[in-house]
């Protein structure tokens, strides 16, 4: 497949990625300070919208699996979801001064739902672009690369001189970035990237969906992805607390480490795309999960006192982070092919939606458990110059280092047992070619 085709397919992720940071960090602050809503109402709106959003993903997956269209089933729903997402972003990111709880709740519900429609349909589309074992790694590597680019750009917007002097304009500026980048990226994908018709596939029925979670490979892959993602999200919630407490870094220095993680992740997209082909995906993924577990030990036990040294170590940590978004998605697409051969039903959309659900549950569960444990241990987030209690320090190390390390080791064991090897995938593709 041409590089231009893969880049065009990945282009929508720039706009989709730019929705992550504002929703998590800037939107609650904006509605609490600029709009003036009570923080309790802001938190309630986010909780309700997020819980409802988790249920949207499987619905989108089922819709894409059951759609028949000359325009393509995934391309169709991406085209429908994009204007809905743009309208929701404009409504949510540029509220009137008298916006209330209902405005925020409706805006969040619309944005989350439309984002799920775009994300799941786009991710499922990527799984159908090629049945080649190695080519899928490359497709999702480009996906992850442009996703990281979008995240880096929107992270840098508040540093612009015009926005540093007018912080109340940061959120609307991020909204405008989404409104400009998303239609351009989606337009490029729809124009330049075809979708294979798959006209001989059978429409999945109720039994297909009920039996899907009984497939051992699917369960193991989802469990590994959930544990790894929950560990990463929990570590993210602990990031500023951990490096400020154990390494004495201020927020600017810690943010520099976070940037080093993102740079490492960018480099990792190429590394794990190649490693998945050289070692086979499940072995490369085992290596990556094991590498993440090892890097937690390096971060915590290897003494380092200078910021450049920390940046090198955290860059190495980031290098392993890109393996999951690339290889797990590629492995799930392989499982969809195997299931299509066995049942005659194409459930690529549903499997993509399950990965999205796994990520969202991990984003909710990981930080919630880590922060609750930290609060219960008496950790004082405001005590920058006051020593924490021994109990608080112990729980902080457990939540930020030891539990995530154990989660990644468990994930490594789960993917090592993955049943679909390169040879088996090639056999599946050969049999599908004869049947279809």
C-alpha positions as CSV (number, residue, x, y, z in Angstrom):
1,X,0.0,0.0,0.0
2,X,1.3,3.5,-0.9
3,X,2.5,5.7,2.0
4,X,0.2,8.5,0.7
5,X,-2.8,6.1,1.2
6,X,-1.8,5.3,4.7
7,X,-1.2,8.9,5.6
8,X,-4.5,9.9,4.2
9,X,-6.3,7.2,6.1
10,X,-4.6,8.4,9.4
11,X,-5.2,12.1,8.7
12,X,-8.5,12.3,10.7
13,X,-6.7,11.2,13.9
14,X,-5.1,14.7,14.1
15,X,-8.4,16.3,14.9
16,X,-9.7,13.3,16.9
17,X,-6.5,13.4,19.1
18,X,-6.9,17.1,19.7
19,X,-10.2,16.4,21.6
20,X,-8.5,14.5,24.3
21,X,-6.5,17.0,26.3
22,X,-9.1,19.8,26.3
23,X,-11.9,17.5,27.5
24,X,-9.7,16.2,30.3
25,X,-7.9,19.3,31.5
26,X,-9.2,22.6,30.0
27,X,-12.9,22.1,29.7
28,X,-13.7,21.5,33.4
29,X,-11.5,24.5,34.4
30,X,-13.2,26.7,31.7
31,X,-16.7,25.9,32.7
32,X,-15.8,26.3,36.4
33,X,-13.9,29.6,36.1
34,X,-14.9,31.5,32.9
35,X,-18.5,30.3,32.7
36,X,-18.9,30.1,36.5
37,X,-20.6,26.7,37.0
38,X,-20.2,25.0,40.4
39,X,-17.4,22.4,40.2
40,X,-19.8,19.8,41.6
41,X,-22.2,20.3,38.7
42,X,-19.3,20.2,36.2
43,X,-18.1,16.9,37.7
44,X,-21.6,15.4,37.6
45,X,-22.0,16.4,33.9
46,X,-18.7,14.7,33.0
47,X,-19.5,11.5,34.9
48,X,-22.9,11.1,33.4
49,X,-21.8,11.8,29.9
50,X,-18.8,9.5,30.2
51,X,-20.8,6.6,31.5
52,X,-23.4,7.0,28.8
53,X,-20.6,7.2,26.2
54,X,-19.2,3.8,27.0
55,X,-22.5,2.3,25.9
56,X,-22.4,4.1,22.5
57,X,-19.3,2.3,21.2
58,X,-20.8,-1.2,20.9
59,X,-23.9,0.3,19.2
60,X,-21.6,2.0,16.7
61,X,-19.7,-1.3,16.1
62,X,-23.0,-3.2,15.5
63,X,-24.2,-0.5,13.1
64,X,-21.0,-0.7,11.0
65,X,-21.1,-4.5,10.9
66,X,-24.7,-4.4,9.7
67,X,-24.4,-1.6,7.2
68,X,-24.6,-2.2,3.4
69,X,-23.6,0.7,1.2
70,X,-21.7,1.3,-2.0
71,X,-20.0,4.2,-0.2
72,X,-18.6,1.7,2.3
73,X,-19.9,0.9,5.8
74,X,-17.0,2.6,7.8
75,X,-16.6,5.5,5.4
76,X,-20.4,6.2,5.6
77,X,-20.5,6.4,9.4
78,X,-17.3,8.5,9.5
79,X,-18.8,10.9,7.0
80,X,-22.0,11.1,9.1
81,X,-20.2,11.5,12.4
82,X,-17.8,14.3,11.3
83,X,-20.4,17.1,11.0
84,X,-22.1,16.0,14.1
85,X,-18.9,16.2,16.0
86,X,-18.1,19.6,14.6
87,X,-21.4,20.9,15.6
88,X,-21.0,19.5,19.1
89,X,-17.5,20.9,19.4
90,X,-18.6,24.4,18.4
91,X,-21.5,24.2,20.9
92,X,-19.3,22.9,23.8
93,X,-16.0,24.8,23.3
94,X,-17.6,28.2,22.6
95,X,-20.4,28.5,25.1
96,X,-22.3,31.7,25.8
97,X,-21.6,33.5,29.0
98,X,-25.0,32.4,30.5
99,X,-24.4,28.7,29.7
100,X,-25.7,26.4,32.4
101,X,-25.5,22.8,33.5
102,X,-27.8,21.7,30.7
103,X,-25.6,23.4,28.1
104,X,-22.6,21.5,29.4
105,X,-24.4,18.2,29.7
106,X,-25.8,18.3,26.2
107,X,-22.5,19.5,24.7
108,X,-20.6,16.7,26.4
109,X,-23.2,14.1,25.4
110,X,-23.1,15.2,21.8
111,X,-19.3,15.4,21.6
112,X,-18.7,12.1,23.2
113,X,-21.3,10.3,21.1
114,X,-20.1,11.8,17.8
115,X,-16.5,11.2,18.8
116,X,-17.3,7.5,19.4
117,X,-19.1,7.3,16.0
118,X,-16.0,8.8,14.2
119,X,-13.4,6.9,16.3
120,X,-14.9,3.4,16.1
121,X,-15.8,3.6,12.4
122,X,-12.3,5.0,11.5
123,X,-10.5,2.3,13.6
124,X,-12.6,-0.5,12.1
125,X,-11.9,0.9,8.6
126,X,-8.2,0.6,9.2
127,X,-8.6,-3.1,9.9
128,X,-10.1,-3.7,6.5
129,X,-7.5,-1.8,4.4
130,X,-5.2,-4.7,4.2
131,X,-5.3,-8.3,5.2
132,X,-1.5,-8.6,5.1
133,X,0.0,-9.5,8.5
134,X,2.8,-6.9,8.3
135,X,1.0,-4.2,6.4
136,X,-1.5,-3.8,9.2
137,X,1.3,-2.8,11.5
138,X,2.3,-0.1,9.2
139,X,-1.2,1.2,8.8
140,X,-1.7,1.5,12.6
141,X,1.8,3.0,13.0
142,X,0.7,5.9,10.8
143,X,-2.5,6.1,12.7
144,X,-0.6,6.4,16.0
145,X,2.0,8.8,14.6
146,X,-0.6,11.4,13.4
147,X,-2.6,10.9,16.6
148,X,0.4,11.9,18.6
149,X,1.0,14.9,16.3
150,X,-2.5,16.1,17.0
151,X,-2.0,15.8,20.7
152,X,1.3,17.6,20.6
153,X,-0.1,20.5,18.5
154,X,-3.0,21.1,20.8
155,X,-0.8,20.8,23.9
156,X,1.4,23.6,22.4
157,X,-1.4,26.0,21.8
158,X,-1.5,27.5,25.3
159,X,2.2,28.4,24.9
160,X,1.4,30.8,22.0
161,X,2.0,34.5,23.1
162,X,-1.5,35.6,22.2
163,X,-3.0,32.8,24.3
164,X,-0.6,33.1,27.3
165,X,-1.9,36.6,27.8
166,X,-5.6,35.6,27.3
167,X,-6.0,32.2,29.0
168,X,-9.8,32.4,28.7
169,X,-9.3,32.1,24.9
170,X,-7.4,28.8,25.1
171,X,-10.4,26.5,25.0
172,X,-12.1,28.2,22.0
173,X,-8.7,28.2,20.2
174,X,-8.5,24.4,20.7
175,X,-12.0,24.1,19.4
176,X,-11.1,26.0,16.3
177,X,-8.1,23.7,15.8
178,X,-10.5,20.7,15.9
179,X,-13.0,22.4,13.5
180,X,-10.2,23.1,11.0
181,X,-8.2,19.9,11.2
182,X,-11.0,17.3,11.5
183,X,-12.8,18.0,8.2
184,X,-9.5,18.4,6.3
185,X,-8.3,15.0,7.6
186,X,-11.6,13.2,7.0
187,X,-11.9,14.8,3.6
188,X,-8.5,13.5,2.6
189,X,-9.4,10.0,3.9
190,X,-12.7,9.8,2.1
191,X,-11.3,11.1,-1.2
192,X,-8.0,9.2,-1.3
193,X,-8.7,5.9,0.6
194,X,-11.0,3.2,-0.8
195,X,-12.9,0.8,1.3
196,X,-13.2,-2.9,0.3
197,X,-16.8,-3.8,-0.3
198,X,-16.7,-7.3,1.3
199,X,-20.1,-8.0,-0.4
200,X,-20.0,-11.8,0.4
201,X,-19.9,-11.3,4.2
202,X,-22.8,-12.5,6.2
203,X,-24.6,-10.0,8.4
204,X,-23.9,-10.9,12.1
205,X,-26.8,-12.1,14.2
206,X,-27.5,-12.2,17.9
207,X,-25.6,-15.5,18.3
208,X,-22.5,-14.0,16.7
209,X,-22.4,-11.2,19.2
210,X,-23.1,-13.4,22.2
211,X,-20.4,-15.8,21.2
212,X,-17.8,-13.1,20.4
213,X,-16.7,-12.7,24.0
214,X,-16.3,-16.5,24.2
215,X,-13.4,-16.4,21.8
216,X,-10.3,-17.0,23.9
217,X,-8.0,-14.8,21.7
218,X,-10.4,-11.8,21.9
219,X,-10.8,-12.1,25.7
220,X,-7.0,-12.4,26.3
221,X,-6.3,-9.4,24.0
222,X,-9.0,-7.2,25.6
223,X,-7.8,-8.2,29.1
224,X,-4.1,-7.4,28.3
225,X,-5.1,-4.1,26.7
226,X,-7.3,-3.1,29.6
227,X,-4.7,-3.9,32.2
228,X,-2.0,-2.0,30.3
229,X,-4.1,1.0,29.6
230,X,-5.4,1.2,33.2
231,X,-1.8,1.1,34.4
232,X,-0.8,3.9,32.0
233,X,-3.8,6.1,32.9
234,X,-3.2,5.5,36.6
235,X,0.5,6.5,36.1
236,X,-0.7,9.6,34.3
237,X,-2.8,10.6,37.2
238,X,0.2,10.1,39.5
239,X,2.7,11.7,37.2
240,X,3.1,15.2,38.7
241,X,2.7,13.8,42.3
242,X,5.3,11.1,41.8
243,X,8.0,13.2,40.2
244,X,7.4,16.2,42.4
245,X,7.6,14.0,45.6
246,X,10.3,11.4,44.8
247,X,12.5,13.5,42.4
248,X,11.8,17.0,43.7
249,X,10.8,18.4,40.3
250,X,8.6,21.4,39.8
251,X,5.6,21.4,37.5
252,X,7.6,22.8,34.5
253,X,10.3,20.2,34.9
254,X,7.8,17.5,35.2
255,X,6.0,18.7,32.1
256,X,9.3,18.5,30.3
257,X,9.5,14.9,31.3
258,X,6.0,14.4,29.9
259,X,7.1,15.9,26.6
260,X,10.1,13.5,26.6
261,X,7.6,10.6,27.0
262,X,5.6,11.8,23.9
263,X,8.8,12.2,21.8
264,X,9.8,8.6,22.8
265,X,6.3,7.5,21.8
266,X,6.7,9.1,18.4
267,X,9.9,7.2,17.8
268,X,8.3,4.1,19.0
269,X,5.7,4.0,16.2
270,X,8.4,3.1,13.7
271,X,10.2,0.7,16.1
272,X,7.1,-1.4,17.0
273,X,5.8,-1.5,13.5
274,X,9.0,-3.1,12.4
275,X,9.3,-5.3,15.5
276,X,5.8,-6.7,15.0
277,X,6.9,-7.9,11.6
278,X,10.3,-9.3,12.6
279,X,9.3,-11.0,15.8
280,X,5.6,-11.6,15.2
281,X,3.1,-9.3,16.8
282,X,2.4,-11.3,20.0
283,X,6.1,-11.7,20.7
284,X,6.8,-8.0,20.1
285,X,3.9,-7.1,22.3
286,X,5.2,-9.3,25.0
287,X,8.5,-7.6,24.7
288,X,6.9,-4.2,24.9
289,X,4.8,-5.0,28.0
290,X,7.9,-6.5,29.6
291,X,9.9,-3.4,28.7
292,X,7.4,-1.1,30.3
293,X,7.5,-3.2,33.5
294,X,11.3,-2.9,33.5
295,X,11.2,0.8,32.9
296,X,9.1,1.3,36.0
297,X,11.9,-0.2,38.0
298,X,14.5,2.0,36.2
299,X,12.5,5.1,36.9
300,X,12.1,4.2,40.6
301,X,15.3,2.4,41.6
302,X,18.0,3.9,39.3
303,X,19.3,7.2,41.0
304,X,19.2,10.2,38.7
305,X,19.5,13.8,39.7
306,X,19.5,15.9,36.5
307,X,16.6,16.7,34.2
308,X,18.4,15.6,31.0
309,X,19.0,12.2,32.5
310,X,15.4,12.0,33.5
311,X,14.4,13.0,30.0
312,X,16.4,10.2,28.5
313,X,14.9,7.6,30.9
314,X,11.4,8.8,30.3
315,X,12.0,9.0,26.5
316,X,12.9,5.3,26.8
317,X,9.7,4.7,28.7
318,X,7.7,6.4,26.0
319,X,9.4,4.3,23.3
320,X,7.5,1.3,24.6
321,X,4.1,3.1,24.9
322,X,3.4,3.0,21.2
323,X,3.4,-0.7,20.9
324,X,-0.1,-1.2,22.3
325,X,-2.0,1.2,20.0
326,X,-0.2,-0.3,17.0
327,X,0.1,-4.0,17.6
328,X,-3.0,-4.7,19.7
329,X,-5.2,-3.1,17.0
330,X,-3.4,-5.0,14.3
331,X,-3.8,-8.3,16.3
332,X,-7.5,-7.6,16.8
333,X,-8.0,-7.0,13.1
334,X,-6.3,-10.4,12.5
335,X,-8.7,-12.0,14.9
336,X,-11.7,-10.5,13.0
337,X,-10.4,-12.2,9.9
338,X,-10.2,-15.5,11.7
339,X,-13.7,-15.1,13.0
340,X,-15.0,-14.2,9.6
341,X,-13.5,-17.4,8.2
342,X,-15.0,-19.5,11.0
343,X,-18.5,-18.0,11.1
344,X,-18.9,-16.2,7.8
345,X,-19.8,-13.0,9.7
346,X,-17.7,-9.8,9.5
347,X,-17.5,-8.2,13.0
348,X,-14.6,-5.9,12.5
349,X,-16.6,-2.9,13.7
350,X,-17.7,-4.6,16.9
351,X,-14.1,-5.7,17.7
352,X,-12.9,-2.1,17.1
353,X,-15.6,-0.9,19.4
354,X,-14.6,-3.3,22.2
355,X,-11.1,-1.9,22.0
356,X,-12.5,1.6,22.4
357,X,-14.6,0.4,25.4
358,X,-11.5,-1.2,27.0
359,X,-9.7,2.1,26.7
360,X,-12.5,4.2,28.1
361,X,-13.0,1.8,31.1
362,X,-9.3,1.8,31.8
363,X,-9.3,5.7,31.7
364,X,-12.1,5.7,34.3
365,X,-11.0,2.8,36.5
366,X,-7.2,3.3,36.6
367,X,-7.0,7.0,37.8
368,X,-10.1,6.5,40.1
369,X,-8.5,3.6,42.0
370,X,-5.0,5.3,42.2
371,X,-6.4,8.6,43.4
372,X,-8.7,7.0,45.9
373,X,-5.9,5.0,47.4
374,X,-3.7,8.1,47.5
375,X,-6.3,10.1,49.2
376,X,-7.0,7.3,51.7
377,X,-3.3,7.3,52.6
378,X,-3.4,10.9,53.5
379,X,-1.4,12.3,50.6
380,X,-1.7,16.1,50.5
381,X,-1.5,17.3,46.9
382,X,-1.0,20.9,48.0
383,X,1.9,20.2,50.3
384,X,4.7,21.1,47.9
385,X,7.2,22.0,50.7
386,X,5.8,19.9,53.5
387,X,7.0,16.2,53.8
388,X,4.4,13.6,53.1
389,X,3.8,10.8,55.7
390,X,5.6,7.5,55.3
391,X,2.2,5.8,54.5
392,X,1.4,8.4,51.8
393,X,4.9,7.9,50.2
394,X,4.4,4.1,50.3
395,X,1.0,4.2,48.6
396,X,2.3,6.7,46.0
397,X,5.1,4.4,45.0
398,X,2.6,1.4,44.9
399,X,0.1,3.3,42.8
400,X,2.6,4.9,40.4
401,X,5.2,2.1,40.1
402,X,4.5,-1.3,41.6
403,X,0.9,-1.9,40.6
404,X,1.4,-0.6,37.0
405,X,4.5,-2.8,36.7
406,X,2.5,-5.9,37.8
407,X,-0.2,-5.0,35.4
408,X,2.2,-4.9,32.5
409,X,3.8,-8.1,33.5
410,X,0.4,-9.8,33.5
411,X,-0.4,-8.2,30.1
412,X,2.9,-9.7,28.8
413,X,1.9,-13.1,29.9
414,X,-1.6,-12.8,28.3
415,X,-0.3,-11.8,24.9
416,X,2.4,-14.4,24.9
417,X,-0.5,-16.9,24.8
418,X,-2.1,-15.3,21.7
419,X,-3.1,-18.1,19.4
420,X,-2.9,-16.3,16.0
421,X,0.6,-16.5,14.6
422,X,1.8,-15.1,11.3
423,X,1.6,-18.5,9.6
424,X,-1.9,-19.0,10.9
425,X,-3.0,-15.5,9.6
426,X,-1.5,-16.2,6.2
427,X,-3.5,-19.4,6.1
428,X,-6.7,-17.5,7.1
429,X,-6.2,-15.0,4.3
430,X,-5.6,-17.7,1.8
431,X,-8.8,-19.5,2.7
432,X,-10.8,-16.3,2.7
433,X,-9.5,-15.5,-0.7
434,X,-10.9,-18.8,-2.0
435,X,-14.3,-18.4,-0.3
436,X,-14.8,-14.7,-1.1
